[in-house]
Amino acid sequence: MTTTLLRRTLLAAALLAPLVSMAADKPLVMGFSQVGAESEWRSANTASVKDAAKQAGISLKFADAQQKQENQVKAIRSFIAQKVDVIAFSPVVESGWDTVLKEAKAARIPVILTDRAVNVSDPSLYVSFIGSDFVEEGRKAGRWLLERAAKTPSASLNIVELQGTVGSAPAIDRKKGFEEVIKANPKLQIIRSQSGEFTRAKGKEVMEAFLKAKDKKIDVLYAHNDDMAIGAIQAIEEAGLKPGKDIVIVSIDGVKGAFQAMLAGKLNVTIECNPLLGPQLMQLARDVVAGKPVEKRITVIEGVFPAEVAAKELPNRKY
Ligand code: GYE
C-alpha cells in the first residue's frame, strides 16, 4: 500500500468510526402494547414499564389498546413495520393471537408476554412470559374465605362473584383457583357470577343488579380486582348495607385504594398482585435481544393482606 493510500484508508476509518459507534450505542427499541387504563393496578403497571425503560436507556414505543384486542393487533403490526428490536405486550384476552404472532416471528422480532398469558398453538411464538400466578391468587382468596367460613356458624354462605374481563387470563384463572379451594366446604356457594370488566363503574353497576335480585341473601363478594370491589362497596352502601360487615368482601391486587377501604372497615382482605414488572421486563428484553437463554415462565412473588394488617402495611405500599 502506498503512503497516500494508507493515509486515505486511515482517514476514511476515522470518519466512519463515530458512525459505527453510534450504531453500537443505538438504544434498544421496544414496542409495548398495554391493555388500557382500566384499573389502579394497570396505571401502576404502565408507570413501572415507562420508568424502567427510561432507567434502562431503552427507547419505548407505548400503545394503549383501550381494552380492545383489535387495537393490540394493530399496534403489534405497526411495531413489526417499524422494525423494533423487541415487542412486549399484555394480552387483553387469551385467545386469537396466532396470526399476528406468526407475523412477528417471520419478521424475527422476539415477543415477550407481560402480566397475562395467551393460548397459542405454538409456544415458540413468544420467548418468555413474565407475570403473576393468577390461579394461585384465586386459591389464596379461596383459602382466606375457607378459614373465615370455618369460624362462621351460619348454615350457608352465598357468594356473588365479579369477574374480570371475559376471556382474560386473570378472570379465567382467578375463578378457577377460587372454585377449586372453596368446594372443600359445601356451605360456600357462588350464587351469581358476572363480569365487571375490571373497572369501578362496571363493578358498581353489576353489584347493583346483584343486590336488586333480592331472591337470596348475599353474604360474600369475591371480586377479581380491587377496583370492582371499590365500585361494589359504593353499591352496597347505597343499598343501605355495610360493606365488610353485612357482606364480607374479598378482592385481588392490593392497590392503595384497597388498603384505604380496609382501614375504613369496608373491605376484608386483598390478595396481592404485583404490577411493578418494569425493571424485570427491561432486563429480560436486553437478555433476549443479546441472544441469552431466558426462562419461558417468570413468576412474581406475592402476599395476602387481611384488614388487620392494613394500617401497618399502607405506608409501605408502592402502588
Ligand atoms: O388484576 C386488574 C387489571 O392483568 C393482573 O388487570 C392484571 C389485572 C389486574 O385490570 O386490576
Residues whose N, C-alpha, C, O or C-beta is under 5 A from the ligand:
A	BS01	GYE	E38 S39 W41 R42 D115 P170 F198 H224 N225 D253 C273
